Amino acid sequence: MHIEQIKIENFRLLQDCCIDLREKTTLLVGKNNTGKTSFAVLLEKFLERPDTFSFTDFPLGLREAIFKIDAETNVEELTIRMVLRIAYTETDDLGILSEFMLDLDPDRRHANILFECTIEKKKLLRVLPANETERKKFIENNLSGKFLDVKVYAFDDDGHEGEQAYYLSHRNQLEEKERTSLRALLNFQVIHARRNVASSEDAGRGAKPLSAISTKFFRKRDIEADADDETEVDASADKPEAGSIEKLRSTLAEIDTQLGKQYEEVFGSFLKNSRDFLDLGDLKVVSNIQSQSLIESSSQVIYGDTDNFLPEHYSGLGYLNILYLLLQIELCRDDFAKRGAPLNLLLIEEPEAHTHPQMQYVFADKIRGLVSTIPSLQALVTTHSSHIVSKSDFEDIRYLSRSSATGPVSIKNFHTDLSKEYDKLGADGKALFKFLKQYLTINSAELFFANKAIFIEGTTERILLPLFIEMHDKENEEAAETGGLSSQNISVLEVGANARAFAPFLEFIGVRTLIITDIDTTKAEPNENTGKPTYKAHKVEGSTHTSNETLKHFFSAPAIDKVDEYKEWHKHLLNGKAAPNDGHIKLAYQMEENGYHARSFEDAFIAKNFEKIKNKKDELEGLKNVQDIDNFGGSDYYALTERILSKKSDFAGSLLYAALVEGETWETPQYIMDGLEWIHKK
């Protein structure tokens, strides 16, 4: 038995969306302000704190209608809703769930629970001011509590599970349920992002969050031990810690006795004088150490050995956060076990807080192990961490996005929905999707959180791109006024010749992307042995084809055997008219500049900076045959580059050093500057 799906209507950014849940762990990812926190808050409000709904929970698009509410208003159109779709099998114990099962058809395998927060129109209209301004202010300040009605219903969709409005058109089939029934069915726990993890400065003022939650952990175990005693159950039989608690109590009782004797000696004369003066009976000072209070006030979490230890606040915030999380999860585990509900749902908000990437990797691995040890538990994890995403199963990812800053949020089943887009690519689709999954797992999960992306081909561009961005920002007047590319949330990925594998993915997540690639021209030459042409690298002048699969994909190259069509397409490729750039994606590749058309980044850069490279040839790394630079007098920079370049990464590194340390002002190839200008403006 598990929650299969959650549908949401009219709550903050979540106006009409649906999320499919995994049976164990589901990961909610997305850029800032895409509704991850709203999702967590809605679950908590409907499942645990229904009295906390207020005016600010209604989406902006409905507020004007709320301000104008009158006797004719259909409040069902303004209602906040959540639907849980629960899947079960014939082997599940349906005793508690049966309360929410309205159809006993043995072939049915799901039940539905509807949550609604509805405006109490009659109550509200009785007290609303007539003045429009006062009316608006009253609603903003008072639409909560008694003016909102929160209810829970069971309903049967009668096989119309794809129709979200079915429960609206069949209101007579809704059966209201008590929250006690809901609580028996579903145990919901949440660990918020705003965790009480003190900094070292806070700890210096006495804050000890780990000690505090350790106290909470002990108190819970202490209460359970008491409960076991009352029911005459041998607590230590199943819970070793319960036996330890009894030992602690016994130890404290012995300490009380010893301290009582010492107190009698210390306070003896004072107590005798007090009795005589106040004419009181026997007056004593006794020891009464409470185990919970002792742990809270006189214990601390340390690390190191007991002789040479450091207090908890000397640990970094990352360690504090993870330790705090693990203790919270242990408390949740206890609560799940104690309540024994058939459905358990744990929500963890942003576990990456304060932790470095390696710690995030570790947590992503460990959390799945922890979740798997808790029976009937589903975990929802919201995160901004590309490191946690990269260590998660591809099938677990749910992507939250918005089409615009003011648009509603949509929630996409990343694996299922995206695989359909790759299927449209035909035979290559499955191979490209497999590559994407492997590549995202290893390197580029940060695309989920980026506002923009730049794809580059190789090491040379990766080393020099930050310099080019800095040069763009210095030369661009608009960048100086509004902030340049260096201040934007841009993810840079080195994808080699595989940018085409990302095409459906980029469209899917809607990230504006600049692809900086090489034109990679070739020339068809007949093969005497096979009779088929071979395509060897060739300078742009005189070329007939390109080996760049990215250009061929995005610019819809015709089949190579369609000779006339391909020839015409190649001609358009060389002059930049192969195809218009997509609204979300732009390809930047070498174009003719100063009378020369480069084939790759290296010969484009050398052609534009030839005199400067000639002057510094003896200082630059990664070069060979440097005498050819002095002897060069033609215009075939591609041939020159092939002769003088020995190691691209060393060459790029020395170019960067010359710019940053020696103040050399290199010029950026125009196709790159044009691409940076495009992505800066969008």
C-alpha positions in Angstrom: 0.0 0.0 0.0 1.4 3.4 -0.9 0.4 6.9 -2.0 0.5 6.7 -5.8 -0.4 10.3 -6.7 -1.0 13.7 -5.2 -3.1 16.3 -7.0 -3.2 20.0 -5.9 -5.5 22.8 -6.8 -5.5 26.5 -5.9 -2.7 26.6 -3.3 -0.2 29.5 -3.8 2.0 28.6 -6.8 0.4 25.2 -7.1 -2.8 26.0 -9.0 -3.3 22.8 -11.0 -0.6 20.2 -10.8 -0.1 16.5 -10.1 2.8 14.5 -8.8 3.4 10.7 -9.1 5.1 9.3 -6.0 7.6 6.5 -5.9 7.0 3.7 -3.4 10.1 4.6 -1.4 11.8 7.9 -2.2 10.7 10.8 -4.4 12.9 13.7 -5.1 11.4 17.2 -5.8 13.8 19.4 -7.6 13.6 22.8 -9.4 14.9 26.3 -9.4 14.0 28.8 -6.6 10.4 29.9 -6.4 8.9 26.9 -8.2 6.7 25.6 -5.3 8.8 23.1 -3.4 8.2 24.8 -0.1 4.5 25.4 -1.0 4.1 21.7 -1.6 5.6 20.9 1.8 3.4 23.5 3.5 0.2 22.2 1.9 0.9 18.7 3.0 1.5 19.8 6.6 -1.6 22.1 6.6 -4.0 19.4 5.3 -2.6 16.5 7.2 -1.5 18.0 10.5 -2.5 21.7 10.9 -5.8 22.3 9.1 -6.5 25.4 11.3 -3.5 27.3 9.8 -4.9 28.1 6.4 -5.2 31.8 5.6 -5.7 34.4 2.9 -2.1 34.2 1.7 -2.5 30.5 0.8 -4.8 31.4 -2.1 -3.1 32.0 -5.4 -2.8 35.5 -6.8 -5.0 34.6 -9.7 -8.0 34.0 -7.4 -7.6 36.9 -5.0 -9.5 39.4 -7.1 -12.5 37.1 -7.2 -12.2 36.6 -3.4 -12.2 40.4 -2.9 -15.4 40.6 -5.0 -17.1 37.7 -3.2 -20.9 38.0 -3.0 -24.0 35.8 -2.7 -23.7 34.6 -6.3 -20.0 33.6 -6.0 -19.4 29.8 -6.5 -16.8 29.2 -3.7 -16.1 25.8 -5.0 -14.1 27.5 -7.8 -12.0 29.2 -5.1 -11.4 26.2 -2.9 -7.9 24.9 -2.1 -7.8 21.1 -2.8 -5.6 18.1 -2.4 -6.3 14.6 -3.6 -4.4 11.5 -2.4 -4.7 8.5 -4.6 -3.7 5.4 -2.7 -2.7 2.2 -4.4 -3.1 -1.2 -2.7 -2.8 -4.9 -3.5 -4.9 -7.9 -2.5 -2.2 -8.9 0.0 -2.4 -5.6 2.0 -4.3 -5.4 5.3 -7.2 -3.1 4.3 -8.8 -2.9 7.7 -8.1 0.8 8.2 -8.1 1.8 4.5 -11.6 0.3 4.1 -13.0 3.4 5.8 -12.1 5.2 2.7 -13.0 2.6 0.1 -16.5 3.3 -1.3 -16.3 0.6 -4.0 -15.8 -3.0 -2.9 -15.1 -4.2 -6.4 -12.4 -6.9 -5.9 -10.7 -5.7 -9.2 -10.2 -2.1 -7.9 -6.7 -1.3 -6.6 -6.9 2.3 -5.4 -8.8 4.6 -3.1 -9.1 8.4 -3.1 -9.1 11.0 -0.3 -10.1 14.6 -1.0 -9.0 17.5 1.2 -10.8 20.8 0.8 -10.3 24.3 2.3 -13.5 26.2 1.4 -14.4 29.8 2.2 -17.4 30.0 4.5 -19.3 32.5 2.3 -22.3 33.1 4.5 -20.2 33.8 7.6 -17.9 36.1 5.7 -20.6 38.1 3.9 -22.3 38.9 7.3 -19.2 40.8 8.5 -17.7 42.2 5.4 -17.5 46.0 5.3 -19.4 47.8 2.4 -16.5 50.1 1.6 -14.3 48.4 -1.1 -11.0 49.4 0.5 -12.0 48.3 3.9 -13.5 45.1 2.5 -10.2 44.2 0.8 -8.2 44.9 4.0 -10.6 42.9 6.1 -10.3 39.9 3.8 -6.5 40.1 3.7 -6.3 40.2 7.5 -9.1 37.9 8.6 -9.7 35.2 6.0 -8.6 32.3 8.2 -10.0 30.3 11.0 -13.8 30.6 11.3 -14.1 31.8 7.8 -12.5 28.7 6.3 -13.9 25.2 6.4 -11.4 22.3 6.1 -12.9 18.9 5.4 -11.8 15.4 4.4 -13.8 13.2 2.0 -13.5 9.7 0.6 -14.8 9.4 -3.0 -14.9 6.9 -5.8 -13.9 8.1 -9.2 -15.9 5.4 -10.9 -13.2 4.6 -13.3 -12.7 8.2 -14.3 -9.3 8.6 -12.6 -8.0 10.7 -15.4 -10.7 13.4 -14.9 -9.6 15.7 -12.1 -12.9 17.5 -12.0 -14.9 14.3 -11.4 -15.3 14.9 -7.7 -16.6 18.4 -8.6 -19.4 17.2 -10.9 -20.4 14.4 -8.5 -20.5 16.1 -5.1 -23.3 13.9 -4.0 -20.9 11.0 -4.0 -18.5 12.5 -1.6 -18.5 10.9 1.9 -17.1 13.1 4.7 -14.6 11.5 7.0 -13.3 12.3 10.5 -9.7 13.3 11.0 -9.3 10.5 13.5 -9.8 8.1 10.6 -7.3 9.9 8.5 -4.8 9.9 11.4 -5.2 6.2 11.8 -4.5 5.6 8.1 -1.7 8.0 7.5 1.2 9.2 9.7 2.9 12.3 8.3 6.2 13.7 9.6 8.1 16.6 8.4 11.7 17.8 8.9 11.8 21.4 7.9 14.6 23.3 6.1 14.6 25.8 8.9 16.2 23.5 11.3 17.5 24.7 14.7 21.2 24.3 14.0 23.1 26.9 15.9 26.2 28.6 14.6 29.4 28.7 16.7 28.4 32.2 17.6 25.0 31.1 18.9 26.5 28.2 20.7 28.8 30.6 22.5 25.7 32.1 24.0 24.5 28.8 25.3 22.6 27.3 22.3 23.2 23.5 22.0 20.7 22.2 19.4 22.1 18.7 19.3 22.0 18.4 23.1 18.4 19.7 23.0 17.2 17.2 20.4 19.2 14.5 22.3 17.0 15.4 25.3 13.9 15.1 23.2 15.1 11.7 21.9 15.7 10.5 25.5 12.3 12.0 26.7 10.5 10.0 24.0 12.3 6.8 25.0 11.7 7.5 28.7 8.0 7.9 28.1 7.8 4.7 26.1 9.6 2.9 28.9 7.0 4.2 31.4 4.2 3.0 29.0 5.7 -0.4 28.8 5.9 -0.6 32.6 2.3 0.3 33.0 1.2 -2.4 30.6 3.6 -4.9 32.3 5.5 -5.5 29.1 9.2 -6.4 29.3 10.5 -3.4 27.5 14.1 -4.6 27.3 13.0 -7.7 25.4 12.4 -5.9 22.2 14.1 -2.5 22.9 17.6 -2.7 24.3 17.5 1.0 25.1 14.5 0.6 27.4 16.6 -1.6 29.6 19.4 1.0 29.6 16.9 3.6 30.7 16.0 1.5 33.7 19.7 1.2 34.6 20.0 5.0 34.3 17.0 5.5 36.6 18.5 3.1 39.1 21.9 4.9 39.0 20.2 8.3 39.6 18.3 6.8 42.6 21.6 5.7 44.2 23.1 9.1 43.6 20.0 10.7 45.2 20.5 8.7 48.3 24.2 9.6 48.6 23.6 13.2 47.9 20.9 13.3 50.6 23.4 12.2 53.2 25.8 14.9 52.1 23.1 17.5 52.0 22.2 16.6 55.7 25.8 17.4 56.8 26.2 20.6 54.7 22.8 22.1 55.5 22.3 20.6 59.0 22.8 23.7 61.2 21.0 26.0 58.8 18.0 23.7 58.7 17.9 23.3 62.6 17.9 27.1 63.0 15.2 27.5 60.3 13.0 24.9 62.0 13.3 26.6 65.4 12.8 30.1 63.9 9.8 29.2 61.8 8.4 26.6 64.2 8.2 24.1 61.3 8.3 20.4 61.4 11.1 18.3 60.0 12.9 20.4 57.2 15.3 18.7 54.8 17.2 19.3 51.6 17.0 16.2 49.4 18.3 15.2 46.1 15.8 14.7 43.3 17.7 14.3 40.0 15.3 14.0 37.0 16.9 12.0 34.2 15.4 14.2 31.5 16.5 17.4 33.2 19.9 16.0 33.8 20.5 15.2 30.1 19.1 18.6 29.1 21.1 20.8 31.5 24.2 18.7 32.3 25.0 16.8 29.1 26.5 17.7 25.8 27.3 16.1 22.5 31.1 16.0 22.0 33.5 14.6 19.5 37.0 13.3 20.0 38.0 11.1 22.9 36.7 11.7 26.4 40.0 13.1 27.6 40.6 15.4 24.6 37.1 16.4 23.3 35.6 19.4 21.6 32.1 20.7 22.3 29.4 20.2 19.7 29.5 23.8 18.5 33.1 23.4 17.4 31.8 21.1 14.7 31.0 22.7 11.4 27.4 23.6 10.6 27.4 20.8 8.0 28.1 18.1 10.6 25.6 19.7 13.0 23.0 19.7 10.3 23.5 16.0 9.3 23.6 14.9 13.0 20.5 16.9 13.7 18.8 15.3 10.6 19.7 11.8 11.7 18.4 12.4 15.2 15.2 13.8 13.8 14.8 10.8 11.5 15.3 8.5 14.5 12.5 10.4 16.3 10.3 10.0 13.2 11.1 6.3 13.0 10.0 5.8 16.6 6.7 7.6 15.9 6.1 5.6 12.8 6.7 2.4 14.8 4.6 3.5 17.7 1.5 4.6 15.7 1.7 1.6 13.3 -0.3 3.4 10.5 -0.5 1.5 7.2 0.8 4.6 5.4 3.8 6.6 6.6 5.0 9.7 4.8 8.2 11.5 5.7 9.0 14.9 4.1 12.6 16.2 4.4 13.2 19.8 3.2 16.6 20.7 1.8 18.8 18.3 3.6 21.9 19.9 2.0 21.8 23.0 4.2 25.3 24.0 5.3 26.9 20.8 3.9 29.7 20.6 1.4 29.3 18.5 -1.8 30.9 15.4 -0.5 28.7 15.4 2.6 25.7 15.8 0.3 26.8 12.8 -1.7 27.1 10.8 1.5 23.6 11.9 2.7 22.0 11.0 -0.6 23.4 7.5 -0.3 22.5 7.0 3.3 19.0 8.4 3.3 17.8 5.7 0.9 19.2 3.1 3.3 17.5 4.7 6.2 14.1 4.9 4.4 14.3 1.2 3.3 14.6 0.1 7.0 11.3 1.7 8.0 8.3 -0.4 7.0 5.6 1.2 4.8 7.5 4.5 4.6 7.5 6.8 1.6 10.0 9.7 1.7 9.7 13.0 -0.1 12.9 15.1 -0.3 13.0 18.6 -1.7 16.4 19.9 -2.7 18.4 22.5 -4.5 21.5 20.3 -4.5 22.8 19.1 -7.8 25.0 16.7 -5.8 22.0 15.0 -4.2 20.3 14.8 -7.5 23.3 13.2 -9.2 23.4 10.4 -6.6 19.7 9.7 -6.8 17.9 7.3 -9.1 16.8 8.8 -12.3 13.3 7.5 -11.8 12.9 9.3 -8.4 13.1 12.8 -9.9 10.1 15.1 -10.1 10.8 18.4 -11.7 9.0 21.6 -10.7 9.0 24.4 -13.2 7.3 27.7 -14.2 6.9 29.0 -17.7 7.3 32.5 -16.5 7.9 34.4 -13.2 4.2 34.8 -12.7 3.0 31.6 -14.3 1.7 28.5 -12.4 3.9 25.6 -11.4 3.9 22.3 -13.3 5.3 19.1 -11.8 6.8 16.7 -14.3 7.7 13.0 -13.8 11.2 13.5 -15.2 11.9 9.9 -16.3 8.5 9.0 -17.7 7.7 12.3 -19.4 11.2 12.8 -20.8 11.6 9.3 -22.2 8.5 9.9 -24.3 10.2 12.9 -25.9 13.3 10.8 -26.7 11.1 8.1 -28.2 10.0 10.6 -30.8 13.6 10.7 -32.1 13.3 7.2 -33.5 16.0 4.6 -33.5 18.6 6.9 -31.9 16.3 8.0 -29.2 16.9 5.2 -26.7 20.7 5.4 -27.1 20.6 9.2 -26.5 18.3 8.9 -23.5 20.7 6.3 -22.0 23.6 8.6 -22.5 21.7 11.5 -20.9 20.9 9.4 -17.8 24.5 8.4 -17.4 25.8 11.9 -18.1 23.4 13.6 -15.7 24.1 11.2 -13.0 27.8 11.9 -13.2 28.2 15.5 -14.2 25.4 17.9 -14.9 22.5 17.6 -12.6 23.0 21.4 -11.9 21.0 22.0 -15.1 17.9 21.4 -13.0 18.6 24.6 -11.0 20.2 26.8 -13.6 18.4 29.8 -15.2 20.6 29.5 -18.3 23.2 27.1 -19.7 26.2 27.3 -22.0 27.4 24.1 -23.7 31.0 24.0 -24.9 33.0 21.4 -26.8 36.3 20.9 -25.0 39.1 21.8 -22.6 40.2 24.9 -24.4 36.8 26.6 -24.3 36.3 25.5 -20.7 39.5 27.2 -19.6 39.0 30.4 -21.5 35.2 30.9 -21.3 35.4 32.7 -17.9 37.8 35.2 -19.5 35.5 35.7 -22.5 32.6 36.3 -20.2 34.6 38.9 -18.3 35.6 40.6 -21.5 31.9 40.6 -22.7 30.8 42.2 -19.4 33.5 44.9 -19.7 32.6 45.8 -23.3 28.8 45.7 -22.9 27.2 48.9 -21.6 24.0 47.1 -20.7 25.9 44.6 -18.6 27.5 47.4 -16.6 24.0 48.8 -15.8 22.0 45.6 -15.2 24.7 43.1 -14.2 26.7 41.0 -16.5 26.8 37.3 -17.4 29.2 36.6 -14.6 26.4 37.6 -12.1 23.7 35.3 -13.7 22.9 31.7 -12.7 24.5 30.0 -15.7 25.6 26.4 -15.8 28.5 25.7 -18.1 28.9 22.1 -19.4 31.6 20.5 -21.4 29.7 18.0 -23.6 32.0 17.5 -26.5 30.1 16.6 -29.6 27.1 15.3 -27.7 25.1 18.4 -27.3 22.4 17.0 -29.5 21.7 14.3 -26.9 20.4 17.2 -24.6 18.0 18.7 -27.1 14.7 17.2 -25.7 16.0 17.6 -22.2 16.7 21.3 -22.7 13.2 21.8 -24.2 11.7 19.8 -21.3 13.2 21.9 -18.5 12.9 25.1 -20.5 16.5 26.4 -19.8 17.8 28.9 -22.3 20.9 27.4 -23.8 23.9 28.6 -25.8 25.7 25.8 -27.6 29.2 26.9 -28.6 30.5 24.4 -31.1 32.8 23.9 -34.1 31.7 23.8 -37.7 34.0 20.8 -38.2 34.0 20.9 -42.0 35.0 17.8 -44.1 35.5 17.0 -47.7 34.2 14.0 -49.5 36.9 12.0 -51.2 36.3 8.8 -53.2 37.6 5.5 -51.6 39.1 3.3 -54.3 38.6 0.1 -52.3 34.9 0.5 -51.3 33.7 2.9 -53.9 32.1 4.9 -51.1 33.2 8.4 -50.2 35.2 9.1 -47.1 35.0 12.4 -45.2 38.3 13.8 -44.0 38.7 17.0 -41.9 39.2 19.9 -44.2 39.4 23.7 -44.0 36.1 25.5 -44.6 37.1 26.7 -48.0 36.5 23.9 -50.4 34.6 21.7 -47.8 31.6 19.7 -48.8 30.2 18.3 -45.5 30.4 18.6 -41.7 31.1 15.9 -39.1 29.3 17.9 -36.4 26.3 15.9 -35.4 25.0 18.7 -33.2 24.8 21.1 -36.2 23.2 18.4 -38.3 20.6 17.7 -35.6 19.5 21.2 -34.7 19.7 22.5 -38.3 17.8 19.5 -39.7 20.5 18.4 -42.2 19.1 16.2 -45.1 20.4 12.7 -45.5 23.9 12.6 -46.9 22.8 10.6 -49.9 20.5 13.4 -51.0 23.4 15.1 -52.7 21.8 18.2 -54.1 19.8 18.9 -50.9 22.8 18.4 -48.7 25.0 20.6 -50.9 22.5 23.4 -50.6 22.1 22.9 -46.8 25.9 22.9 -46.4 26.1 26.2 -48.3 23.5 27.7 -45.9 25.5 26.3 -43.0 28.6 28.2 -44.0 26.8 31.5 -44.3 24.7 31.1 -41.2 21.4 30.5 -42.8 21.0 26.7 -42.3 18.0 27.2 -40.0 16.7 29.8 -37.6 17.8 29.3 -33.9 15.1 27.9 -31.6 13.7 30.3 -29.0 15.3 28.4 -26.2 18.5 27.3 -27.9 21.1 29.1 -30.0 24.1 27.5 -31.8 27.2 29.6 -32.1 29.8 28.3 -34.5 32.6 29.8 -36.6 31.6 32.3 -39.3 33.8 34.3 -41.6 35.7 37.0 -39.8 38.2 39.5 -41.2 38.3 37.5 -44.5 39.0 34.1 -42.8 36.5 31.3 -42.0 37.8 29.1 -39.2 37.0 25.5 -38.8 37.6 25.2 -35.0 38.0 27.4 -32.0 41.8 27.2 -32.0 42.3 28.4 -35.5 39.6 31.1 -35.0 41.4 32.4 -31.9 44.9 32.2 -33.6 43.6 34.0 -36.7 42.2 36.9 -34.6 45.2 37.2 -32.3 48.0 36.2 -34.7 50.3 39.1 -34.1 50.0 38.9 -30.3 50.7 35.1 -30.4 53.6 35.7 -32.7 55.1 38.2 -30.2 54.6 35.8 -27.3 55.3 32.5 -29.0 58.3 31.7 -26.9 56.3 32.3 -23.7 53.2 30.3 -24.5 52.9 26.7 -23.6 51.5 23.9 -25.8 53.2 25.0 -29.0 55.6 23.2 -31.3 57.3 24.2 -34.6 57.2 27.8 -33.4 59.4 28.9 -36.3 56.4 28.3 -38.6 54.7 31.2 -36.9 57.5 33.6 -38.0 57.5 32.1 -41.5 53.7 32.2 -41.9 52.5 34.6 -44.5 49.4 33.1 -45.9 45.8 32.9 -44.8 45.4 29.1 -44.1 45.3 29.4 -40.3 43.8 25.9 -40.0 46.9 24.4 -41.5 49.1 26.5 -39.3 47.2 25.5 -36.2 47.6 21.8 -37.1 51.4 22.4 -37.4 52.0 24.5 -34.3 49.6 23.2 -31.7 50.8 20.3 -29.6 48.6 20.4 -26.4 45.4 22.4 -26.4 45.0 22.5 -22.6 48.5 23.9 -22.0 48.0 26.4 -24.8 44.7 27.6 -23.2 46.2 27.7 -19.8 49.1 29.9 -20.9 46.7 32.3 -22.7 44.7 32.7 -19.5 47.9 33.3 -17.5 49.0 35.9 -20.0 45.7 37.7 -19.6 45.3 37.5 -15.9 48.9 38.0 -14.8 50.6 39.9 -17.6 47.6 42.0 -18.7 47.5 40.7 -22.2 44.3 41.7 -24.0 43.3 38.9 -26.2 40.4 39.3 -28.7 37.5 36.9 -28.5 36.3 35.3 -31.8 33.1 37.1 -32.9 30.9 34.0 -33.0 31.5 33.5 -29.3 30.9 37.2 -28.5 27.6 37.1 -30.5 26.5 34.0 -28.6 27.3 35.6 -25.2 25.4 38.7 -26.2 22.4 36.5 -27.1 22.3 34.6 -23.9 22.9 37.8 -21.8 19.9 39.5 -23.3 17.4 36.6 -23.0 
